[in-house]
Amino acid sequence: MRRPLSPPLKRLDRYVLRQFFQLFFIMVAAVILLFIIVNFFERLDKFVDRKAPFWAIVRFYWFQIPYLYVLFSPVGALLAAFFSVGEMARRYEVLAVKTAGVSVYRFLAPLVGAGILLSLVAFGVNDTLVPEAQHRVREIKTYEMHLESPRAIRRPKDMAFLGEGGILYYFGKMVRDTLAIQASFTQLDSLDRVVRRVDADTALFTHGRWVLLHGTEFWFEDGRPRRVEVFQRRAYPEFTQTPAEFLKQRRRLDELNIRGLRRLIRTLSRAGFDTKREEVELQIRFAFPLANLIVLLFALALSVEMRGRGRAYGFGLAVFIAFFYWGLLQATRSMAGVGQLNPVFSAWFPNLVFLAAALWAFRRVRT
């Protein structure tokens, strides 16, 4: 039977956690505020030129806070570890704890639990608040502040949309509001199986229907093509949804939650489209929140040995680690997007690197 914690250890745990969380919330709030201030002054000329309403600007930054929290929470954890545990090491409090017979691992155990909690919170915020908030940010930026050009709004590339009747619409490029090139229309059944697919070089929306030029129509049975027809021009009255509906309902990947991403990947893959970019985004939704715990472990292993180091050293090291992690994640993400890396490996590789570094650093800690 496990013995209950003695009162001195309970007080030590509360003391360590209080120091850490006070600094964590201060650091995260400071980094978010600094980002908003810098970003505001970078965009000030555009705000003035487009005559952006004051409250639109306020809401534009307000809705970015959930995303910024998820983005900067690992930085907050790093800084809080270096400034709390590092300061305790400089004041010989860590040495006093070890002298009292408490191992470093037991001393750091509450902070490992704090890292797990921060990862769970970041995951929840990223899946519940961030997608809708990012959608609101884009709407404010586009329709209230007019920072997105009409060309960027009306003529997107690689647009996929699941419409009524289980029809998946895909356009390589919207040339005009009523004209697309490299179009594909895929009809799915209730089990998301492909029943029919029509590919065309050009798609024209006219008189409430799509007219396809220079295309091929495939009919499927049990997932296998049974009939193929090539045509020069053919009208499809069953494809009735307009480009305006697509553009109004279309959401970017960062505006989808995990459930929406999974459904999009399943639908696109069944229709035969490449899903590397979507799969990378899905894996990052799991991997990035866990960075709170991974980088915190690495920071704790370093901070307990910072007795002879100054605060500037801890701050500089935390910033370097954060930028190195982001840079590594963006590099692997880009390589996976073009098919050079596996999507799962690309998303989790930075975490594996820092976890290995944390384990190596803990082996060098004097317990």
Residue frames relative to the residue before (quaternion, step in Angstrom):
aa qw qx qy qz dx dy dz
M 1.0000 0.0000 0.0000 0.0000 0.00 0.00 0.00
R 0.4454 -0.7023 0.4862 0.2683 3.60 -0.88 0.96
R 0.4005 -0.7043 0.5360 0.2372 3.50 -1.01 0.88
P 0.5010 -0.6503 0.4662 0.3299 3.62 -0.95 0.74
L 0.6025 -0.5649 0.4213 0.3747 3.54 -1.19 0.58
S 0.4503 -0.6678 0.5204 0.2837 3.53 -1.04 0.78
P 0.6529 -0.5405 0.3518 0.3973 3.63 -1.11 0.55
P 0.6361 0.5194 -0.3671 0.4370 3.69 0.90 -0.68
L 0.6648 0.4921 -0.3109 0.4682 3.61 0.99 -0.81
K 0.6198 0.5310 -0.3452 0.4635 3.59 1.02 -0.70
R 0.6612 0.4916 -0.3069 0.4764 3.56 0.96 -0.86
L 0.6307 0.5288 -0.3311 0.4615 3.57 1.05 -0.75
D 0.6447 0.5187 -0.3214 0.4604 3.58 0.96 -0.86
R 0.6650 0.4952 -0.3081 0.4665 3.59 0.89 -0.91
Y 0.6432 0.5286 -0.3215 0.4510 3.56 0.97 -0.82
V 0.6758 0.4896 -0.2953 0.4652 3.60 0.87 -0.96
L 0.6825 0.4863 -0.2933 0.4601 3.60 0.88 -0.93
R 0.6369 0.5279 -0.3365 0.4498 3.59 0.98 -0.78
Q 0.6481 0.5110 -0.3169 0.4674 3.57 0.95 -0.88
F 0.6859 0.5026 -0.2904 0.4389 3.56 0.89 -0.96
F 0.7314 0.4443 -0.2667 0.4433 3.61 0.68 -1.05
Q 0.5845 0.5552 -0.3807 0.4529 3.60 1.06 -0.59
L 0.7012 0.4498 -0.2665 0.4848 3.56 0.87 -0.94
F 0.6135 0.5664 -0.3596 0.4165 3.60 1.00 -0.76
F 0.7104 0.4453 -0.2755 0.4702 3.60 0.75 -1.00
I 0.6198 0.5273 -0.3471 0.4662 3.59 1.05 -0.67
M 0.6832 0.4946 -0.2898 0.4523 3.59 0.88 -0.96
V 0.6667 0.4949 -0.3150 0.4598 3.60 0.88 -0.91
A 0.6588 0.5015 -0.3122 0.4658 3.58 0.92 -0.89
A 0.6599 0.5154 -0.3106 0.4500 3.59 0.97 -0.83
V 0.6686 0.4921 -0.3034 0.4676 3.59 0.95 -0.88
I 0.6442 0.5071 -0.3247 0.4716 3.61 0.97 -0.81
L 0.6642 0.4989 -0.3079 0.4639 3.59 0.90 -0.90
L 0.6431 0.5164 -0.3246 0.4630 3.59 0.97 -0.82
F 0.6437 0.5185 -0.3238 0.4604 3.59 0.96 -0.84
I 0.6670 0.5056 -0.3061 0.4536 3.59 0.88 -0.93
I 0.6535 0.5127 -0.3182 0.4569 3.59 0.93 -0.86
V 0.6721 0.4863 -0.2990 0.4716 3.58 0.85 -0.95
N 0.6730 0.4992 -0.2950 0.4592 3.58 0.90 -0.93
F 0.6226 0.5471 -0.3407 0.4438 3.59 1.03 -0.78
F 0.7130 0.4433 -0.2716 0.4705 3.59 0.81 -0.92
E 0.5960 0.5415 -0.3690 0.4641 3.59 1.15 -0.46
R 0.7476 0.3873 -0.1997 0.5013 3.58 1.06 -0.78
L 0.3970 0.7642 -0.4590 0.2183 3.60 1.24 -0.18
D 0.6381 0.5292 -0.3351 0.4478 3.60 0.94 -0.83
K 0.6691 0.4859 -0.3048 0.4725 3.59 0.95 -0.83
F 0.6152 0.5445 -0.3502 0.4500 3.58 1.01 -0.77
V 0.6817 0.4801 -0.2826 0.4742 3.57 0.95 -0.91
D 0.6644 0.5153 -0.3117 0.4426 3.59 0.88 -0.92
R 0.7493 0.3789 -0.2099 0.5009 3.60 0.95 -0.86
K 0.3639 -0.7572 0.4695 0.2716 3.59 1.33 0.03
A 0.0973 0.8278 -0.5398 0.1175 3.55 0.89 1.01
P 0.4711 -0.6765 0.4815 0.2976 3.65 -0.82 0.92
F 0.6081 -0.5918 0.3959 0.3511 3.55 -1.09 0.79
W 0.7166 0.4466 -0.2710 0.4622 3.60 0.78 -0.96
A 0.5760 0.5523 -0.3838 0.4646 3.58 1.18 -0.38
I 0.6323 0.5180 -0.3212 0.4782 3.58 1.04 -0.77
V 0.6409 0.5251 -0.3218 0.4582 3.58 0.97 -0.91
R 0.7032 0.4518 -0.2724 0.4766 3.58 0.85 -0.95
F 0.5682 0.5972 -0.3696 0.4288 3.59 1.14 -0.62
Y 0.7330 0.3841 -0.2291 0.5125 3.59 0.92 -0.86
W 0.5920 0.5821 -0.3691 0.4177 3.60 1.06 -0.64
F 0.7148 0.4465 -0.2596 0.4716 3.58 0.89 -0.91
Q 0.6009 0.5508 -0.3716 0.4443 3.61 1.22 -0.13
I 0.4926 0.7038 -0.4168 0.2974 3.59 1.22 -0.39
P 0.6431 0.5046 -0.3658 0.4449 3.71 0.82 -0.72
Y 0.6610 0.4936 -0.3090 0.4731 3.59 0.95 -0.86
L 0.6704 0.4975 -0.3024 0.4600 3.58 0.93 -0.88
Y 0.6043 0.5451 -0.3650 0.4521 3.58 1.06 -0.64
V 0.6701 0.4848 -0.3017 0.4743 3.59 0.86 -0.94
L 0.6653 0.5217 -0.3015 0.4408 3.58 0.96 -0.87
F 0.8004 0.3303 -0.1450 0.4788 3.58 0.88 -0.97
S 0.4490 0.7007 -0.4661 0.3005 3.62 1.17 -0.07
P 0.6246 0.5037 -0.3781 0.4618 3.69 0.95 -0.54
V 0.6180 0.5278 -0.3475 0.4677 3.59 1.07 -0.67
G 0.6428 0.5208 -0.3152 0.4651 3.57 0.99 -0.84
A 0.6519 0.5067 -0.3150 0.4680 3.59 1.00 -0.81
L 0.6334 0.5294 -0.3246 0.4617 3.58 1.01 -0.80
L 0.7008 0.4670 -0.2719 0.4657 3.56 0.77 -1.05
A 0.6503 0.5162 -0.3257 0.4522 3.59 0.95 -0.82
A 0.6451 0.5123 -0.3254 0.4643 3.60 1.01 -0.76
F 0.6957 0.4751 -0.2878 0.4555 3.58 0.83 -0.94
F 0.7323 0.4290 -0.2490 0.4666 3.59 0.97 -0.80
S 0.6849 0.4419 -0.3022 0.4942 3.63 1.12 -0.43
V 0.7463 0.3643 -0.2144 0.5141 3.59 0.57 -1.13
G 0.6297 0.5369 -0.3373 0.4489 3.58 1.02 -0.75
E 0.6562 0.4936 -0.3090 0.4799 3.58 1.00 -0.81
M 0.6295 0.5204 -0.3328 0.4714 3.60 1.04 -0.70
A 0.6372 0.5095 -0.3275 0.4765 3.58 1.07 -0.70
R 0.6615 0.5024 -0.3130 0.4605 3.62 0.98 -0.80
R 0.7060 0.4233 -0.2581 0.5057 3.61 1.12 -0.63
Y 0.4939 -0.6970 0.3901 0.3436 3.57 1.35 0.32
E 0.3642 0.7295 -0.5039 0.2850 3.62 1.15 0.43
V 0.6181 0.5270 -0.3439 0.4711 3.60 1.06 -0.68
L 0.6405 0.5148 -0.3152 0.4748 3.57 1.01 -0.83
A 0.6450 0.5176 -0.3217 0.4611 3.59 1.00 -0.79
V 0.6307 0.5262 -0.3302 0.4652 3.59 1.04 -0.77
K 0.6683 0.4862 -0.3035 0.4743 3.59 0.92 -0.86
T 0.6278 0.5372 -0.3315 0.4553 3.59 1.05 -0.75
A 0.6655 0.5013 -0.2945 0.4680 3.58 1.12 -0.69
G 0.6103 -0.5982 0.3383 0.3940 3.59 1.25 0.07
V 0.5426 0.5890 -0.4096 0.4368 3.59 1.25 0.22
S 0.3931 -0.7319 0.5032 0.2381 3.59 -0.70 1.03
V 0.6275 -0.5365 0.4087 0.3892 3.54 -1.25 0.45
Y 0.6367 0.5391 -0.3365 0.4367 3.58 1.00 -0.79
R 0.6574 0.4841 -0.3100 0.4872 3.58 1.00 -0.77
F 0.6257 0.5501 -0.3218 0.4499 3.57 1.07 -0.76
L 0.7413 0.4080 -0.2141 0.4881 3.58 1.03 -0.85
A 0.4353 0.7390 -0.4414 0.2638 3.61 1.22 -0.27
P 0.6589 0.4977 -0.3446 0.4465 3.69 0.84 -0.76
L 0.6591 0.5069 -0.3155 0.4573 3.59 1.06 -0.70
V 0.5826 0.5369 -0.3748 0.4814 3.59 1.15 -0.50
G 0.6356 0.5104 -0.3171 0.4848 3.57 1.04 -0.79
A 0.6247 0.5274 -0.3329 0.4700 3.59 1.06 -0.74
G 0.6375 0.5272 -0.3267 0.4570 3.60 1.04 -0.75
I 0.6305 0.5151 -0.3311 0.4770 3.58 1.04 -0.77
L 0.6521 0.5148 -0.3117 0.4611 3.58 0.95 -0.89
L 0.6605 0.5025 -0.3115 0.4629 3.61 0.92 -0.87
S 0.6356 0.5199 -0.3342 0.4626 3.61 1.02 -0.71
L 0.6572 0.5005 -0.3123 0.4691 3.60 0.97 -0.82
V 0.6442 0.5097 -0.3244 0.4690 3.59 0.97 -0.82
A 0.6575 0.5089 -0.3100 0.4612 3.60 0.91 -0.91
F 0.6362 0.5212 -0.3280 0.4648 3.59 1.01 -0.79
G 0.6741 0.5009 -0.2967 0.4546 3.58 0.91 -0.92
V 0.6590 0.4972 -0.3061 0.4742 3.58 0.93 -0.90
N 0.6746 0.5184 -0.2961 0.4342 3.57 0.94 -0.90
D 0.7367 0.4169 -0.2357 0.4774 3.58 1.07 -0.65
T 0.7493 0.3908 -0.2157 0.4892 3.59 1.14 -0.52
L 0.7944 0.3252 -0.1634 0.4864 3.60 0.73 -1.02
V 0.6644 0.5620 -0.3236 0.3716 3.57 0.86 -0.93
P 0.6695 0.5122 -0.3532 0.4059 3.70 0.70 -0.87
E 0.7040 0.4430 -0.2814 0.4785 3.60 0.81 -0.93
A 0.6325 0.5287 -0.3354 0.4560 3.59 1.02 -0.75
Q 0.6534 0.5045 -0.3172 0.4668 3.60 0.97 -0.78
H 0.6141 0.5338 -0.3384 0.4726 3.56 1.11 -0.67
R 0.6537 0.4997 -0.3080 0.4777 3.59 0.99 -0.82
V 0.6131 0.5460 -0.3444 0.4554 3.59 1.03 -0.76
R 0.6823 0.4822 -0.2983 0.4615 3.60 0.87 -0.91
E 0.6376 0.5215 -0.3365 0.4564 3.60 0.99 -0.76
I 0.6596 0.4928 -0.3089 0.4761 3.59 0.93 -0.89
K 0.6629 0.5203 -0.3005 0.4467 3.57 0.92 -0.92
T 0.7318 0.4437 -0.2324 0.4623 3.56 1.00 -0.85
Y 0.8331 0.2929 -0.1111 0.4558 3.56 0.63 -1.13
E 0.7349 0.3765 -0.2436 0.5088 3.61 1.17 -0.38
M 0.7672 0.3289 -0.1774 0.5213 3.57 0.99 -0.84
H 0.2750 -0.8082 0.4807 0.2002 3.60 1.31 -0.31
L 0.3242 0.7552 -0.5053 0.2631 3.56 0.94 0.90
E 0.6451 0.4527 -0.3165 0.5280 3.59 1.26 -0.31
S 0.4375 -0.7028 0.4927 0.2683 3.55 -0.87 0.93
P 0.5926 -0.5805 0.4126 0.3762 3.63 -1.06 0.61
R 0.6096 0.5590 -0.3609 0.4309 3.58 1.05 -0.67
A 0.6622 0.5011 -0.3054 0.4659 3.58 1.00 -0.87
I 0.6602 0.5097 -0.3098 0.4565 3.57 1.10 -0.69
R 0.7744 0.4136 -0.2111 0.4298 3.57 0.75 -1.04
R 0.7997 0.2945 -0.1218 0.5088 3.56 1.08 -0.63
P 0.0708 0.8226 -0.5595 0.0729 3.59 0.49 1.11
K 0.3549 -0.7018 0.5716 0.2340 3.55 -1.33 0.26
D 0.8427 0.1565 -0.1190 0.5013 3.54 -1.29 0.50
M 0.2688 0.7764 -0.5172 0.2399 3.56 0.71 1.10
A 0.0421 -0.7834 0.6200 -0.0064 3.56 -0.82 1.07
F 0.0359 0.8028 -0.5894 0.0826 3.55 -0.95 0.91
L 0.2699 -0.7530 0.5800 0.1540 3.57 -0.87 1.00
G 0.1434 -0.8382 0.5252 0.0315 3.54 -0.42 1.28
E 0.7500 -0.3660 0.2925 0.4668 3.53 -1.32 -0.26
G 0.7949 0.3074 -0.2288 0.4704 3.53 -1.20 0.60
G 0.5639 -0.6313 0.3808 0.3721 3.60 1.21 0.38
I 0.4534 0.6719 -0.4585 0.3642 3.58 1.10 0.69
L 0.2129 -0.7690 0.5950 0.0963 3.55 -0.80 1.09
Y 0.1605 -0.7868 0.5934 0.0553 3.56 -0.66 1.18
Y 0.0114 0.7820 -0.6229 0.0195 3.55 -0.99 0.88
F 0.0394 -0.7841 0.6193 0.0018 3.55 -0.99 0.93
G 0.4196 -0.7016 0.5175 0.2527 3.56 -0.83 0.97
K 0.7818 -0.1340 0.1058 0.5997 3.57 1.05 -0.79
M 0.2943 -0.7200 0.6004 0.1858 3.54 -1.06 0.85
V 0.2451 -0.7866 0.5520 0.1288 3.59 -0.43 1.22
R 0.7609 -0.0134 0.0114 0.6486 3.54 1.09 -0.83
D 0.7066 -0.4329 0.3220 0.4578 3.56 -1.25 0.02
T 0.7793 0.2986 -0.1550 0.5286 3.60 1.14 -0.58
L 0.7173 0.4021 -0.2328 0.5191 3.60 1.25 0.18
A 0.0211 0.7941 -0.6049 0.0552 3.56 -0.85 1.05
I 0.2247 -0.7454 0.6078 0.1567 3.54 -1.21 0.51
Q 0.8057 0.1910 -0.2060 0.5215 3.54 -1.26 0.63
A 0.2336 0.7984 -0.5103 0.2182 3.55 0.74 1.13
S 0.0402 -0.7801 0.6242 0.0130 3.52 -1.21 0.62
F 0.1020 -0.7767 0.6210 0.0242 3.57 -0.95 0.96
T 0.0323 -0.8165 0.5751 -0.0388 3.58 -0.59 1.18
Q 0.2071 -0.7808 0.5811 0.0986 3.54 -0.76 1.07
L 0.1352 -0.8008 0.5827 0.0307 3.57 -0.79 1.12
D 0.4044 -0.6897 0.5352 0.2726 3.55 -1.18 0.54
S 0.7573 -0.3942 0.2563 0.4532 3.60 -1.26 -0.10
L 0.6949 0.4264 -0.2669 0.5138 3.61 1.24 -0.36
D 0.5128 -0.6671 0.3908 0.3733 3.58 1.30 0.37
R 0.4261 0.6649 -0.4981 0.3581 3.59 1.06 0.70
V 0.5000 -0.6632 0.4700 0.2988 3.57 -1.05 0.81
V 0.1760 -0.7823 0.5935 0.0699 3.54 -0.85 1.08
R 0.7929 -0.0593 0.0895 0.5999 3.53 0.96 -0.92
R 0.0271 -0.7834 0.6208 0.0117 3.54 -1.13 0.70
V 0.0987 -0.7821 0.6149 0.0223 3.53 -0.99 0.98
D 0.0854 -0.7830 0.6159 0.0166 3.59 -0.74 1.12
A 0.0349 0.8043 -0.5908 0.0533 3.56 -0.97 0.84
D 0.5395 -0.6140 0.4702 0.3330 3.55 -1.18 0.62
T 0.8048 0.0842 0.0002 0.5876 3.57 1.03 -0.84
A 0.0778 -0.7765 0.6241 0.0383 3.56 -1.09 0.80
L 0.0808 -0.8004 0.5940 -0.0008 3.57 -0.79 1.09
F 0.2278 -0.7638 0.5892 0.1327 3.57 -0.82 1.02
T 0.2060 0.7765 -0.5636 0.1921 3.57 -0.54 1.21
H 0.8459 0.0880 -0.1021 0.5161 3.54 -1.05 0.83
G 0.7107 -0.5085 0.2535 0.4147 3.55 0.96 0.95
R 0.7313 0.3234 -0.2323 0.5538 3.60 1.16 0.44
W 0.4736 -0.6511 0.5123 0.2987 3.53 -1.31 0.32
V 0.1345 -0.7476 0.6471 0.0646 3.52 -1.05 0.93
L 0.1634 -0.8152 0.5535 0.0482 3.58 -0.64 1.16
L 0.1872 -0.7879 0.5832 0.0632 3.56 -1.02 0.91
H 0.8507 0.0493 -0.0705 0.5186 3.56 -1.08 0.89
G 0.4035 0.7411 -0.4392 0.3083 3.53 0.56 1.17
T 0.2975 -0.7132 0.6048 0.1924 3.49 -1.43 -0.01
E 0.1625 -0.7871 0.5900 0.0775 3.57 -0.93 0.94
F 0.1340 -0.7897 0.5977 0.0333 3.54 -0.87 1.08
W 0.1586 -0.7501 0.6358 0.0888 3.57 -1.06 0.88
F 0.1700 -0.8153 0.5515 0.0485 3.58 -0.84 1.04
E 0.0371 -0.7528 0.6563 0.0347 3.49 -1.30 0.54
D 0.8282 -0.0382 -0.0431 0.5574 3.58 -0.64 1.22
G 0.7278 -0.4665 0.2354 0.4442 3.54 0.99 0.87
R 0.6825 0.4512 -0.2848 0.4994 3.60 1.26 0.02
P 0.4895 -0.6629 0.4672 0.3205 3.61 -0.94 0.78
R 0.1768 -0.8066 0.5602 0.0651 3.56 -0.85 1.07
R 0.8026 0.0631 -0.0163 0.5929 3.58 1.13 -0.60
V 0.0877 -0.7878 0.6092 0.0212 3.57 -1.01 0.83
E 0.0262 -0.7896 0.6130 -0.0113 3.56 -0.92 0.97
V 0.2046 -0.7584 0.6100 0.1045 3.56 -0.96 0.94
F 0.0044 0.8108 -0.5838 0.0406 3.58 -0.88 0.92
Q 0.4529 -0.6680 0.5236 0.2729 3.52 -1.33 0.42
R 0.7852 -0.0639 0.0751 0.6113 3.56 1.03 -0.83
R 0.1476 0.7889 -0.5835 0.1241 3.56 -0.84 0.96
A 0.3013 -0.7459 0.5702 0.1666 3.55 -1.00 0.89
Y 0.1492 -0.7802 0.6048 0.0565 3.55 -1.11 0.79
P 0.1957 -0.8227 0.5236 0.1035 3.62 0.00 1.22
E 0.6100 0.5648 -0.3629 0.4210 3.62 1.18 -0.42
F 0.6467 0.4531 -0.3198 0.5237 3.60 1.27 -0.30
T 0.0709 0.8759 -0.4651 0.1067 3.55 0.21 1.31
Q 0.5541 0.6241 -0.4144 0.3630 3.61 1.14 -0.23
T 0.4134 -0.7604 0.4650 0.1864 3.50 -0.87 1.07
P 0.6416 -0.5067 0.3954 0.4186 3.61 -1.21 0.30
A 0.6052 0.5612 -0.3657 0.4302 3.60 1.04 -0.68
E 0.6433 0.5096 -0.3243 0.4705 3.59 1.03 -0.75
F 0.6256 0.5348 -0.3407 0.4544 3.57 0.99 -0.79
L 0.7140 0.4703 -0.2646 0.4461 3.55 0.75 -1.07
K 0.6440 0.5237 -0.3306 0.4491 3.57 1.05 -0.67
Q 0.7718 0.3759 -0.1874 0.4775 3.59 0.94 -0.90
R 0.5161 0.6668 -0.4146 0.3422 3.57 1.21 -0.35
R 0.0867 -0.7870 0.6103 0.0249 3.56 -0.96 0.92
R 0.4682 -0.6522 0.5188 0.2936 3.52 -1.14 0.70
L 0.6930 -0.4915 0.3259 0.4146 3.55 -1.27 0.32
D 0.6815 0.4852 -0.3062 0.4543 3.59 0.99 -0.75
E 0.6437 0.4971 -0.3229 0.4839 3.59 1.30 -0.04
L 0.6129 0.5116 -0.3456 0.4931 3.57 1.32 0.19
N 0.3734 -0.6895 0.5619 0.2634 3.56 -1.10 0.65
I 0.7456 -0.4024 0.2660 0.4598 3.58 -1.29 0.04
R 0.6432 0.5230 -0.3288 0.4524 3.58 0.96 -0.81
G 0.6692 0.4958 -0.2985 0.4661 3.58 0.95 -0.86
L 0.6387 0.5215 -0.3287 0.4606 3.58 1.02 -0.75
R 0.6542 0.5125 -0.3185 0.4560 3.56 0.94 -0.86
R 0.6546 0.5041 -0.3152 0.4670 3.57 0.95 -0.82
L 0.6448 0.5152 -0.3223 0.4636 3.59 1.00 -0.81
I 0.6516 0.5109 -0.3158 0.4634 3.59 0.93 -0.88
R 0.6603 0.5102 -0.3081 0.4570 3.58 0.91 -0.91
T 0.6792 0.4918 -0.2962 0.4572 3.56 0.91 -0.89
L 0.6840 0.4834 -0.2932 0.4610 3.59 0.87 -0.93
S 0.6713 0.4999 -0.3151 0.4474 3.58 0.91 -0.84
R 0.6453 0.5098 -0.3279 0.4650 3.60 1.02 -0.74
A 0.6853 0.4601 -0.2814 0.4894 3.56 1.15 -0.59
G 0.5802 -0.6368 0.3532 0.3648 3.59 1.27 0.03
F 0.5184 0.6423 -0.4236 0.3731 3.62 1.20 0.29
D 0.5719 -0.5872 0.4535 0.3500 3.54 -1.26 0.50
T 0.1115 -0.8243 0.5547 0.0196 3.61 -0.85 0.96
K 0.2722 0.7976 -0.5097 0.1734 3.63 1.16 0.35
R 0.6727 0.5042 -0.3117 0.4429 3.58 0.85 -0.94
E 0.6704 0.4924 -0.2951 0.4702 3.59 0.97 -0.83
E 0.6526 0.5154 -0.3181 0.4553 3.59 1.02 -0.78
V 0.6190 0.5265 -0.3404 0.4730 3.60 1.05 -0.71
E 0.6561 0.5128 -0.3106 0.4583 3.57 0.92 -0.92
L 0.6415 0.5240 -0.3268 0.4551 3.60 0.98 -0.79
Q 0.6810 0.4829 -0.2975 0.4632 3.60 0.88 -0.89
I 0.6289 0.5348 -0.3368 0.4529 3.60 1.05 -0.71
R 0.5817 0.5819 -0.3745 0.4274 3.60 1.12 -0.60
F 0.7002 0.4132 -0.2657 0.5181 3.60 1.15 -0.55
A 0.7143 0.4980 -0.2685 0.4119 3.57 0.88 -0.96
F 0.6876 0.5197 -0.3183 0.3947 3.60 0.81 -0.93
P 0.6444 0.5012 -0.3616 0.4504 3.69 0.84 -0.68
L 0.6309 0.5412 -0.3346 0.4438 3.59 1.08 -0.67
A 0.5003 0.6572 -0.4219 0.3738 3.58 1.25 -0.29
N 0.5345 0.6143 -0.4122 0.4087 3.61 1.15 -0.48
L 0.7102 0.4353 -0.2559 0.4906 3.58 0.89 -0.92
I 0.6719 0.5242 -0.3156 0.4174 3.59 0.86 -0.97
V 0.7221 0.4210 -0.2668 0.4797 3.60 0.74 -0.99
L 0.5952 0.5567 -0.3706 0.4455 3.59 1.14 -0.53
L 0.6194 0.5335 -0.3397 0.4652 3.59 1.00 -0.77
F 0.6588 0.5029 -0.3023 0.4708 3.56 0.96 -0.90
A 0.6721 0.4979 -0.2983 0.4597 3.58 0.93 -0.88
L 0.6397 0.5289 -0.3335 0.4470 3.61 0.98 -0.78
A 0.6493 0.5259 -0.3219 0.4454 3.56 0.96 -0.85
L 0.6907 0.4540 -0.2732 0.4921 3.58 1.10 -0.66
S 0.6842 0.5368 -0.3022 0.3904 3.57 0.90 -0.92
V 0.6300 0.5403 -0.3553 0.4300 3.63 1.05 -0.61
E 0.7116 0.4030 -0.2546 0.5162 3.59 1.25 -0.30
M 0.4857 0.6931 -0.4102 0.3397 3.62 1.21 0.42
R 0.2194 0.8202 -0.5098 0.1386 3.59 1.11 0.53
G 0.7723 0.3425 -0.1918 0.4994 3.58 0.99 -0.76
R 0.5902 0.5776 -0.3599 0.4341 3.59 1.26 0.22
G 0.4430 -0.6952 0.5045 0.2566 3.55 -1.19 0.59
R 0.6902 -0.4726 0.3479 0.4234 3.56 -1.34 0.14
A 0.6159 0.5579 -0.3515 0.4311 3.58 1.02 -0.75
Y 0.6120 0.5462 -0.3447 0.4564 3.57 1.07 -0.72
G 0.6711 0.4986 -0.2961 0.4619 3.58 0.90 -0.93
F 0.6583 0.5062 -0.3115 0.4619 3.57 0.94 -0.86
G 0.6811 0.4924 -0.2930 0.4559 3.57 0.86 -0.92
L 0.6528 0.5109 -0.3144 0.4625 3.56 1.01 -0.81
A 0.6386 0.5274 -0.3260 0.4557 3.59 1.00 -0.80
V 0.6613 0.4981 -0.3063 0.4699 3.59 0.92 -0.88
F 0.6436 0.5219 -0.3234 0.4570 3.58 0.97 -0.85
I 0.6562 0.5114 -0.3133 0.4578 3.60 0.90 -0.92
A 0.6597 0.5180 -0.3133 0.4453 3.59 0.92 -0.93
F 0.6954 0.4591 -0.2866 0.4728 3.60 0.85 -0.93
F 0.6145 0.5354 -0.3538 0.4590 3.59 1.06 -0.65
Y 0.6474 0.5130 -0.3161 0.4668 3.59 0.98 -0.85
W 0.6711 0.4909 -0.3036 0.4653 3.60 0.84 -0.95
G 0.6639 0.5125 -0.3096 0.4480 3.57 0.92 -0.88
L 0.6556 0.5014 -0.3086 0.4729 3.56 0.98 -0.83
L 0.6498 0.5159 -0.3174 0.4592 3.59 0.98 -0.81
Q 0.6733 0.4882 -0.3027 0.4655 3.60 0.90 -0.86
A 0.6352 0.5305 -0.3345 0.4508 3.59 1.03 -0.75
T 0.6996 0.4472 -0.2788 0.4825 3.60 0.84 -0.92
R 0.6062 0.5543 -0.3512 0.4494 3.58 1.10 -0.66
S 0.6692 0.4923 -0.2985 0.4697 3.59 0.92 -0.89
M 0.6577 0.5083 -0.3162 0.4573 3.59 0.96 -0.82
A 0.6501 0.4985 -0.3228 0.4739 3.60 1.04 -0.71
G 0.6261 0.5709 -0.3325 0.4141 3.58 1.05 -0.74
V 0.7364 0.3571 -0.2168 0.5322 3.57 1.16 -0.58
G 0.6258 -0.6099 0.3126 0.3723 3.56 1.25 0.38
Q 0.5049 0.6680 -0.4218 0.3478 3.62 1.21 0.22
L 0.7728 0.1964 -0.1297 0.5894 3.60 1.24 -0.34
N 0.5566 -0.5741 0.4814 0.3590 3.54 -1.24 0.49
P 0.5393 -0.6529 0.4118 0.3367 3.65 -0.83 0.88
V 0.6541 0.5024 -0.3258 0.4622 3.61 0.94 -0.80
F 0.6713 0.5007 -0.2989 0.4576 3.57 0.88 -0.94
S 0.6611 0.5292 -0.3189 0.4256 3.59 0.91 -0.89
A 0.6875 0.4821 -0.2881 0.4604 3.59 0.98 -0.80
W 0.7637 0.3944 -0.1964 0.4719 3.58 0.98 -0.85
F 0.4808 0.7041 -0.4269 0.3014 3.60 1.20 -0.33
P 0.6587 0.4946 -0.3433 0.4513 3.69 0.81 -0.78
N 0.6427 0.5137 -0.3271 0.4648 3.59 1.00 -0.77
L 0.6464 0.5163 -0.3219 0.4603 3.59 0.99 -0.80
V 0.6289 0.5350 -0.3309 0.4569 3.58 1.02 -0.80
F 0.7230 0.4313 -0.2579 0.4741 3.58 0.81 -0.98
L 0.6021 0.5374 -0.3696 0.4605 3.61 1.09 -0.53
A 0.6462 0.5037 -0.3155 0.4786 3.57 0.98 -0.82
A 0.6506 0.5077 -0.3145 0.4690 3.59 1.01 -0.82
A 0.6395 0.5254 -0.3240 0.4583 3.60 1.03 -0.77
L 0.6577 0.5002 -0.3119 0.4689 3.59 0.95 -0.87
W 0.6372 0.5139 -0.3229 0.4750 3.57 1.02 -0.77
A 0.6691 0.5016 -0.3033 0.4568 3.58 0.93 -0.88
F 0.6522 0.5148 -0.3230 0.4532 3.62 1.00 -0.74
R 0.6010 0.5604 -0.3624 0.4398 3.58 1.13 -0.57
R 0.6972 0.4607 -0.2653 0.4810 3.58 1.18 -0.56
V 0.5090 0.6479 -0.4261 0.3736 3.59 1.28 -0.12
R 0.3602 -0.7105 0.5652 0.2144 3.56 -0.98 0.88
T 0.2218 -0.8142 0.5277 0.0969 3.57 -0.40 1.22
